[in-house]
Amino acid sequence: MTETGGKTMQMSEDGRSVSLNVKFWFENDGSIRLTSEADPSLRITIKNDPERPSGHPTLFKRLAQCLRVMGVAEPTA
């Protein structure tokens, strides 16, 4: 287990995956931002537009659904 600023990342017993806490939210431009305190270099923007470099509609829809289920409002810009 690696601790960074009191936050942890854990490798699975088989060494094939890592568990860590992430935070994600809607940005004002309608994209979703994903970060982790366990790894400050992990800063990802996910857009619903497949033509954009950061576009990943499937991931965007799944994360947006999680946010809506938890009551997070989408930006109204």
Gaussian input, Z-matrix of N, CA and C with variables (Angstrom, degrees):
# hf/3-21g

backbone

0 1
 N
 C     1     B1
 C     2     B2     1     A1
 N     3     B3     2     A2     1     D1
 C     4     B4     3     A3     2     D2
 C     5     B5     4     A4     3     D3
 N     6     B6     5     A5     4     D4
 C     7     B7     6     A6     5     D5
 C     8     B8     7     A7     6     D6
 N     9     B9     8     A8     7     D7
 C    10    B10     9     A9     8     D8
 C    11    B11    10    A10     9     D9
 N    12    B12    11    A11    10    D10
 C    13    B13    12    A12    11    D11
 C    14    B14    13    A13    12    D12
 N    15    B15    14    A14    13    D13
 C    16    B16    15    A15    14    D14
 C    17    B17    16    A16    15    D15
 N    18    B18    17    A17    16    D16
 C    19    B19    18    A18    17    D17
 C    20    B20    19    A19    18    D18
 N    21    B21    20    A20    19    D19
 C    22    B22    21    A21    20    D20
 C    23    B23    22    A22    21    D21
 N    24    B24    23    A23    22    D22
 C    25    B25    24    A24    23    D23
 C    26    B26    25    A25    24    D24
 N    27    B27    26    A26    25    D25
 C    28    B28    27    A27    26    D26
 C    29    B29    28    A28    27    D27
 N    30    B30    29    A29    28    D28
 C    31    B31    30    A30    29    D29
 C    32    B32    31    A31    30    D30
 N    33    B33    32    A32    31    D31
 C    34    B34    33    A33    32    D32
 C    35    B35    34    A34    33    D33
 N    36    B36    35    A35    34    D34
 C    37    B37    36    A36    35    D35
 C    38    B38    37    A37    36    D36
 N    39    B39    38    A38    37    D37
 C    40    B40    39    A39    38    D38
 C    41    B41    40    A40    39    D39
 N    42    B42    41    A41    40    D40
 C    43    B43    42    A42    41    D41
 C    44    B44    43    A43    42    D42
 N    45    B45    44    A44    43    D43
 C    46    B46    45    A45    44    D44
 C    47    B47    46    A46    45    D45
 N    48    B48    47    A47    46    D46
 C    49    B49    48    A48    47    D47
 C    50    B50    49    A49    48    D48
 N    51    B51    50    A50    49    D49
 C    52    B52    51    A51    50    D50
 C    53    B53    52    A52    51    D51
 N    54    B54    53    A53    52    D52
 C    55    B55    54    A54    53    D53
 C    56    B56    55    A55    54    D54
 N    57    B57    56    A56    55    D55
 C    58    B58    57    A57    56    D56
 C    59    B59    58    A58    57    D57
 N    60    B60    59    A59    58    D58
 C    61    B61    60    A60    59    D59
 C    62    B62    61    A61    60    D60
 N    63    B63    62    A62    61    D61
 C    64    B64    63    A63    62    D62
 C    65    B65    64    A64    63    D63
 N    66    B66    65    A65    64    D64
 C    67    B67    66    A66    65    D65
 C    68    B68    67    A67    66    D66
 N    69    B69    68    A68    67    D67
 C    70    B70    69    A69    68    D68
 C    71    B71    70    A70    69    D69
 N    72    B72    71    A71    70    D70
 C    73    B73    72    A72    71    D71
 C    74    B74    73    A73    72    D72
 N    75    B75    74    A74    73    D73
 C    76    B76    75    A75    74    D74
 C    77    B77    76    A76    75    D75
 N    78    B78    77    A77    76    D76
 C    79    B79    78    A78    77    D77
 C    80    B80    79    A79    78    D78
 N    81    B81    80    A80    79    D79
 C    82    B82    81    A81    80    D80
 C    83    B83    82    A82    81    D81
 N    84    B84    83    A83    82    D82
 C    85    B85    84    A84    83    D83
 C    86    B86    85    A85    84    D84
 N    87    B87    86    A86    85    D85
 C    88    B88    87    A87    86    D86
 C    89    B89    88    A88    87    D87
 N    90    B90    89    A89    88    D88
 C    91    B91    90    A90    89    D89
 C    92    B92    91    A91    90    D90
 N    93    B93    92    A92    91    D91
 C    94    B94    93    A93    92    D92
 C    95    B95    94    A94    93    D93
 N    96    B96    95    A95    94    D94
 C    97    B97    96    A96    95    D95
 C    98    B98    97    A97    96    D96
 N    99    B99    98    A98    97    D97
 C   100   B100    99    A99    98    D98
 C   101   B101   100   A100    99    D99
 N   102   B102   101   A101   100   D100
 C   103   B103   102   A102   101   D101
 C   104   B104   103   A103   102   D102
 N   105   B105   104   A104   103   D103
 C   106   B106   105   A105   104   D104
 C   107   B107   106   A106   105   D105
 N   108   B108   107   A107   106   D106
 C   109   B109   108   A108   107   D107
 C   110   B110   109   A109   108   D108
 N   111   B111   110   A110   109   D109
 C   112   B112   111   A111   110   D110
 C   113   B113   112   A112   111   D111
 N   114   B114   113   A113   112   D112
 C   115   B115   114   A114   113   D113
 C   116   B116   115   A115   114   D114
 N   117   B117   116   A116   115   D115
 C   118   B118   117   A117   116   D116
 C   119   B119   118   A118   117   D117
 N   120   B120   119   A119   118   D118
 C   121   B121   120   A120   119   D119
 C   122   B122   121   A121   120   D120
 N   123   B123   122   A122   121   D121
 C   124   B124   123   A123   122   D122
 C   125   B125   124   A124   123   D123
 N   126   B126   125   A125   124   D124
 C   127   B127   126   A126   125   D125
 C   128   B128   127   A127   126   D126
 N   129   B129   128   A128   127   D127
 C   130   B130   129   A129   128   D128
 C   131   B131   130   A130   129   D129
 N   132   B132   131   A131   130   D130
 C   133   B133   132   A132   131   D131
 C   134   B134   133   A133   132   D132
 N   135   B135   134   A134   133   D133
 C   136   B136   135   A135   134   D134
 C   137   B137   136   A136   135   D135
 N   138   B138   137   A137   136   D136
 C   139   B139   138   A138   137   D137
 C   140   B140   139   A139   138   D138
 N   141   B141   140   A140   139   D139
 C   142   B142   141   A141   140   D140
 C   143   B143   142   A142   141   D141
 N   144   B144   143   A143   142   D142
 C   145   B145   144   A144   143   D143
 C   146   B146   145   A145   144   D144
 N   147   B147   146   A146   145   D145
 C   148   B148   147   A147   146   D146
 C   149   B149   148   A148   147   D147
 N   150   B150   149   A149   148   D148
 C   151   B151   150   A150   149   D149
 C   152   B152   151   A151   150   D150
 N   153   B153   152   A152   151   D151
 C   154   B154   153   A153   152   D152
 C   155   B155   154   A154   153   D153
 N   156   B156   155   A155   154   D154
 C   157   B157   156   A156   155   D155
 C   158   B158   157   A157   156   D156
 N   159   B159   158   A158   157   D157
 C   160   B160   159   A159   158   D158
 C   161   B161   160   A160   159   D159
 N   162   B162   161   A161   160   D160
 C   163   B163   162   A162   161   D161
 C   164   B164   163   A163   162   D162
 N   165   B165   164   A164   163   D163
 C   166   B166   165   A165   164   D164
 C   167   B167   166   A166   165   D165
 N   168   B168   167   A167   166   D166
 C   169   B169   168   A168   167   D167
 C   170   B170   169   A169   168   D168
 N   171   B171   170   A170   169   D169
 C   172   B172   171   A171   170   D170
 C   173   B173   172   A172   171   D171
 N   174   B174   173   A173   172   D172
 C   175   B175   174   A174   173   D173
 C   176   B176   175   A175   174   D174
 N   177   B177   176   A176   175   D175
 C   178   B178   177   A177   176   D176
 C   179   B179   178   A178   177   D177
 N   180   B180   179   A179   178   D178
 C   181   B181   180   A180   179   D179
 C   182   B182   181   A181   180   D180
 N   183   B183   182   A182   181   D181
 C   184   B184   183   A183   182   D182
 C   185   B185   184   A184   183   D183
 N   186   B186   185   A185   184   D184
 C   187   B187   186   A186   185   D185
 C   188   B188   187   A187   186   D186
 N   189   B189   188   A188   187   D187
 C   190   B190   189   A189   188   D188
 C   191   B191   190   A190   189   D189
 N   192   B192   191   A191   190   D190
 C   193   B193   192   A192   191   D191
 C   194   B194   193   A193   192   D192
 N   195   B195   194   A194   193   D193
 C   196   B196   195   A195   194   D194
 C   197   B197   196   A196   195   D195
 N   198   B198   197   A197   196   D196
 C   199   B199   198   A198   197   D197
 C   200   B200   199   A199   198   D198
 N   201   B201   200   A200   199   D199
 C   202   B202   201   A201   200   D200
 C   203   B203   202   A202   201   D201
 N   204   B204   203   A203   202   D202
 C   205   B205   204   A204   203   D203
 C   206   B206   205   A205   204   D204
 N   207   B207   206   A206   205   D205
 C   208   B208   207   A207   206   D206
 C   209   B209   208   A208   207   D207
 N   210   B210   209   A209   208   D208
 C   211   B211   210   A210   209   D209
 C   212   B212   211   A211   210   D210
 N   213   B213   212   A212   211   D211
 C   214   B214   213   A213   212   D212
 C   215   B215   214   A214   213   D213
 N   216   B216   215   A215   214   D214
 C   217   B217   216   A216   215   D215
 C   218   B218   217   A217   216   D216
 N   219   B219   218   A218   217   D217
 C   220   B220   219   A219   218   D218
 C   221   B221   220   A220   219   D219
 N   222   B222   221   A221   220   D220
 C   223   B223   222   A222   221   D221
 C   224   B224   223   A223   222   D222
 N   225   B225   224   A224   223   D223
 C   226   B226   225   A225   224   D224
 C   227   B227   226   A226   225   D225
 N   228   B228   227   A227   226   D226
 C   229   B229   228   A228   227   D227
 C   230   B230   229   A229   228   D228

   B1=1.4592
   B2=1.5246
   B3=1.3166
   B4=1.4597
   B5=1.5130
   B6=1.3310
   B7=1.4611
   B8=1.5098
   B9=1.3271
   B10=1.4608
   B11=1.5132
   B12=1.3024
   B13=1.4563
   B14=1.5214
   B15=1.3488
   B16=1.4470
   B17=1.5212
   B18=1.3152
   B19=1.4600
   B20=1.5187
   B21=1.3210
   B22=1.4535
   B23=1.5218
   B24=1.3148
   B25=1.4533
   B26=1.5228
   B27=1.3195
   B28=1.4533
   B29=1.5130
   B30=1.3280
   B31=1.4542
   B32=1.5212
   B33=1.3231
   B34=1.4597
   B35=1.5273
   B36=1.3225
   B37=1.4623
   B38=1.5212
   B39=1.3398
   B40=1.4690
   B41=1.5306
   B42=1.3398
   B43=1.4546
   B44=1.5153
   B45=1.3346
   B46=1.4666
   B47=1.5212
   B48=1.3346
   B49=1.4612
   B50=1.5248
   B51=1.3284
   B52=1.4637
   B53=1.5212
   B54=1.3126
   B55=1.4644
   B56=1.5178
   B57=1.3361
   B58=1.4500
   B59=1.5193
   B60=1.3073
   B61=1.4597
   B62=1.5111
   B63=1.3282
   B64=1.4562
   B65=1.5195
   B66=1.3129
   B67=1.4642
   B68=1.5132
   B69=1.3378
   B70=1.4565
   B71=1.5068
   B72=1.3499
   B73=1.4520
   B74=1.5181
   B75=1.3465
   B76=1.4602
   B77=1.5206
   B78=1.3200
   B79=1.4598
   B80=1.5311
   B81=1.3269
   B82=1.4663
   B83=1.5224
   B84=1.3397
   B85=1.4659
   B86=1.5282
   B87=1.3502
   B88=1.4629
   B89=1.5120
   B90=1.3285
   B91=1.4645
   B92=1.5287
   B93=1.3173
   B94=1.4604
   B95=1.5188
   B96=1.3165
   B97=1.4705
   B98=1.5261
   B99=1.3426
   B100=1.4586
   B101=1.5246
   B102=1.3334
   B103=1.4647
   B104=1.5281
   B105=1.3323
   B106=1.4610
   B107=1.5211
   B108=1.3189
   B109=1.4640
   B110=1.5223
   B111=1.3316
   B112=1.4695
   B113=1.5257
   B114=1.3341
   B115=1.4655
   B116=1.5248
   B117=1.3315
   B118=1.4586
   B119=1.5268
   B120=1.3291
   B121=1.4618
   B122=1.5252
   B123=1.3222
   B124=1.4673
   B125=1.5278
   B126=1.3231
   B127=1.4716
   B128=1.5172
   B129=1.3239
   B130=1.4556
   B131=1.5227
   B132=1.3236
   B133=1.4605
   B134=1.5212
   B135=1.3371
   B136=1.4615
   B137=1.5259
   B138=1.3231
   B139=1.4652
   B140=1.5109
   B141=1.3268
   B142=1.4510
   B143=1.5299
   B144=1.3145
   B145=1.4589
   B146=1.5340
   B147=1.3370
   B148=1.4645
   B149=1.5230
   B150=1.3142
   B151=1.4683
   B152=1.5248
   B153=1.3179
   B154=1.4645
   B155=1.5207
   B156=1.3335
   B157=1.4679
   B158=1.5326
   B159=1.3198
   B160=1.4687
   B161=1.5291
   B162=1.3246
   B163=1.4527
   B164=1.5190
   B165=1.3092
   B166=1.4643
   B167=1.5179
   B168=1.3471
   B169=1.4682
   B170=1.5262
   B171=1.3236
   B172=1.4643
   B173=1.5215
   B174=1.3300
   B175=1.4622
   B176=1.5217
   B177=1.3267
   B178=1.4618
   B179=1.5326
   B180=1.3223
   B181=1.4718
   B182=1.5163
   B183=1.3340
   B184=1.4684
   B185=1.5281
   B186=1.3278
   B187=1.4635
   B188=1.5253
   B189=1.3280
   B190=1.4680
   B191=1.5304
   B192=1.3251
   B193=1.4618
   B194=1.5328
   B195=1.3180
   B196=1.4795
   B197=1.5235
   B198=1.3317
   B199=1.4584
   B200=1.5296
   B201=1.3293
   B202=1.4721
   B203=1.5217
   B204=1.3278
   B205=1.4672
   B206=1.5299
   B207=1.3266
   B208=1.4740
   B209=1.5193
   B210=1.3457
   B211=1.4483
   B212=1.5230
   B213=1.3289
   B214=1.4629
   B215=1.5263
   B216=1.3081
   B217=1.4736
   B218=1.5239
   B219=1.3139
   B220=1.4699
   B221=1.5150
   B222=1.3241
   B223=1.4694
   B224=1.5221
   B225=1.3153
   B226=1.4751
   B227=1.5155
   B228=1.3138
   B229=1.4698
   B230=1.4608
   A1=108.34
   A2=116.63
   A3=122.36
   A4=108.67
   A5=117.02
   A6=120.96
   A7=109.60
   A8=115.49
   A9=121.88
   A10=107.32
   A11=117.99
   A12=120.99
   A13=113.06
   A14=116.96
   A15=120.28
   A16=113.41
   A17=118.18
   A18=121.95
   A19=108.04
   A20=117.07
   A21=118.67
   A22=113.38
   A23=113.97
   A24=123.39
   A25=104.97
   A26=116.70
   A27=120.70
   A28=110.24
   A29=116.55
   A30=120.77
   A31=108.28
   A32=116.19
   A33=120.48
   A34=109.71
   A35=115.08
   A36=119.42
   A37=112.21
   A38=117.34
   A39=119.50
   A40=112.44
   A41=117.75
   A42=121.83
   A43=114.61
   A44=117.38
   A45=120.10
   A46=113.89
   A47=117.65
   A48=119.29
   A49=109.92
   A50=114.71
   A51=122.06
   A52=108.40
   A53=116.81
   A54=122.40
   A55=108.70
   A56=115.97
   A57=120.97
   A58=108.83
   A59=115.74
   A60=120.63
   A61=109.51
   A62=115.51
   A63=120.71
   A64=109.09
   A65=115.54
   A66=123.03
   A67=106.80
   A68=116.31
   A69=118.90
   A70=109.01
   A71=114.75
   A72=121.10
   A73=109.65
   A74=114.88
   A75=120.88
   A76=109.17
   A77=116.37
   A78=121.63
   A79=108.11
   A80=117.16
   A81=121.03
   A82=113.33
   A83=117.33
   A84=119.99
   A85=112.99
   A86=117.04
   A87=121.19
   A88=113.90
   A89=118.05
   A90=120.56
   A91=108.90
   A92=115.87
   A93=121.84
   A94=107.19
   A95=116.11
   A96=122.59
   A97=107.67
   A98=116.59
   A99=122.51
   A100=108.13
   A101=116.58
   A102=122.13
   A103=109.59
   A104=115.23
   A105=121.35
   A106=108.66
   A107=116.02
   A108=119.82
   A109=110.77
   A110=117.64
   A111=121.03
   A112=111.43
   A113=116.94
   A114=121.14
   A115=108.08
   A116=118.10
   A117=121.37
   A118=114.33
   A119=118.72
   A120=119.95
   A121=112.21
   A122=117.58
   A123=121.33
   A124=108.67
   A125=114.92
   A126=122.33
   A127=106.55
   A128=116.21
   A129=120.92
   A130=109.74
   A131=116.35
   A132=122.59
   A133=107.07
   A134=116.29
   A135=121.90
   A136=107.58
   A137=115.68
   A138=120.60
   A139=110.03
   A140=115.75
   A141=122.19
   A142=111.89
   A143=118.14
   A144=123.61
   A145=110.34
   A146=118.96
   A147=120.64
   A148=113.53
   A149=117.95
   A150=121.45
   A151=112.45
   A152=117.65
   A153=121.70
   A154=110.47
   A155=118.53
   A156=120.61
   A157=112.68
   A158=116.90
   A159=120.24
   A160=111.41
   A161=116.81
   A162=121.36
   A163=112.64
   A164=115.48
   A165=122.46
   A166=106.58
   A167=117.38
   A168=121.13
   A169=114.69
   A170=118.21
   A171=119.84
   A172=111.03
   A173=117.56
   A174=121.03
   A175=110.43
   A176=117.23
   A177=121.20
   A178=110.15
   A179=117.40
   A180=121.07
   A181=111.78
   A182=117.89
   A183=120.59
   A184=111.45
   A185=116.91
   A186=119.74
   A187=111.07
   A188=117.50
   A189=121.13
   A190=110.23
   A191=116.53
   A192=120.02
   A193=110.65
   A194=117.21
   A195=120.70
   A196=110.51
   A197=117.03
   A198=120.78
   A199=110.73
   A200=116.96
   A201=120.47
   A202=111.25
   A203=117.33
   A204=121.52
   A205=110.44
   A206=116.17
   A207=120.74
   A208=112.52
   A209=117.69
   A210=121.11
   A211=115.23
   A212=117.26
   A213=120.68
   A214=108.76
   A215=115.76
   A216=120.47
   A217=110.87
   A218=115.93
   A219=121.18
   A220=109.04
   A221=117.99
   A222=119.40
   A223=110.51
   A224=115.38
   A225=119.98
   A226=111.35
   A227=117.71
   A228=121.39
   A229=107.91
   D1=135.40
   D2=177.72
   D3=-110.88
   D4=128.90
   D5=177.72
   D6=-105.84
   D7=134.85
   D8=177.85
   D9=-134.00
   D10=112.31
   D11=179.23
   D12=57.55
   D13=34.49
   D14=179.66
   D15=83.82
   D16=-5.23
   D17=178.47
   D18=-103.29
   D19=153.69
   D20=-174.41
   D21=-122.52
   D22=153.57
   D23=166.81
   D24=-122.74
   D25=138.75
   D26=-179.43
   D27=-127.80
   D28=133.83
   D29=174.75
   D30=-88.96
   D31=142.38
   D32=177.82
   D33=-67.35
   D34=163.22
   D35=-178.50
   D36=-60.69
   D37=-34.74
   D38=-179.21
   D39=-82.39
   D40=-4.29
   D41=176.84
   D42=74.16
   D43=15.07
   D44=-175.57
   D45=-103.53
   D46=-6.23
   D47=-179.71
   D48=-150.30
   D49=163.68
   D50=179.48
   D51=-128.00
   D52=138.67
   D53=174.19
   D54=-106.64
   D55=134.39
   D56=174.76
   D57=-155.02
   D58=153.89
   D59=176.50
   D60=-79.47
   D61=137.65
   D62=176.19
   D63=-126.99
   D64=157.06
   D65=173.14
   D66=-120.73
   D67=140.38
   D68=174.77
   D69=-144.89
   D70=151.35
   D71=-174.93
   D72=-156.41
   D73=163.23
   D74=173.84
   D75=-77.75
   D76=133.97
   D77=171.29
   D78=-89.52
   D79=163.71
   D80=-179.61
   D81=-61.80
   D82=-25.09
   D83=179.63
   D84=-84.21
   D85=3.57
   D86=178.52
   D87=93.10
   D88=-8.23
   D89=177.05
   D90=-78.82
   D91=173.62
   D92=175.30
   D93=-116.81
   D94=134.08
   D95=177.87
   D96=-106.04
   D97=136.42
   D98=179.39
   D99=-126.72
   D100=131.04
   D101=178.54
   D102=-140.95
   D103=169.58
   D104=174.43
   D105=-143.51
   D106=132.81
   D107=176.19
   D108=-70.77
   D109=-23.66
   D110=179.58
   D111=-70.38
   D112=-26.49
   D113=178.63
   D114=-138.43
   D115=92.16
   D116=-177.07
   D117=-58.03
   D118=-20.17
   D119=178.23
   D120=-78.24
   D121=-10.48
   D122=178.99
   D123=-84.22
   D124=95.88
   D125=177.69
   D126=-136.46
   D127=107.83
   D128=-172.93
   D129=-123.63
   D130=137.62
   D131=171.59
   D132=-108.22
   D133=130.69
   D134=-179.37
   D135=-119.31
   D136=127.17
   D137=179.67
   D138=-116.04
   D139=158.83
   D140=-179.10
   D141=-85.39
   D142=-2.58
   D143=-175.14
   D144=-96.54
   D145=112.03
   D146=-177.74
   D147=-66.17
   D148=-16.15
   D149=-179.57
   D150=-82.46
   D151=-14.42
   D152=-179.44
   D153=-85.29
   D154=150.65
   D155=177.98
   D156=-57.85
   D157=-34.23
   D158=179.81
   D159=-97.32
   D160=15.00
   D161=-178.17
   D162=-79.22
   D163=129.22
   D164=175.93
   D165=-153.30
   D166=81.02
   D167=-173.91
   D168=-54.76
   D169=-39.76
   D170=-178.09
   D171=-64.57
   D172=-48.76
   D173=178.39
   D174=-64.38
   D175=-42.34
   D176=179.20
   D177=-56.28
   D178=-48.25
   D179=-177.80
   D180=-63.67
   D181=-39.69
   D182=179.33
   D183=-66.71
   D184=-44.02
   D185=178.89
   D186=-67.95
   D187=-40.66
   D188=178.14
   D189=-61.34
   D190=-39.06
   D191=177.95
   D192=-63.16
   D193=-42.36
   D194=177.00
   D195=-59.88
   D196=-44.72
   D197=-179.82
   D198=-62.29
   D199=-44.55
   D200=-179.63
   D201=-63.86
   D202=-42.06
   D203=179.27
   D204=-59.03
   D205=-35.79
   D206=-179.93
   D207=-84.54
   D208=0.57
   D209=175.26
   D210=88.55
   D211=14.06
   D212=178.88
   D213=-79.11
   D214=126.35
   D215=-178.80
   D216=-78.39
   D217=141.08
   D218=174.08
   D219=-77.35
   D220=151.21
   D221=177.42
   D222=-63.31
   D223=146.76
   D224=-177.41
   D225=-106.78
   D226=17.18
   D227=-178.77
   D228=-62.13

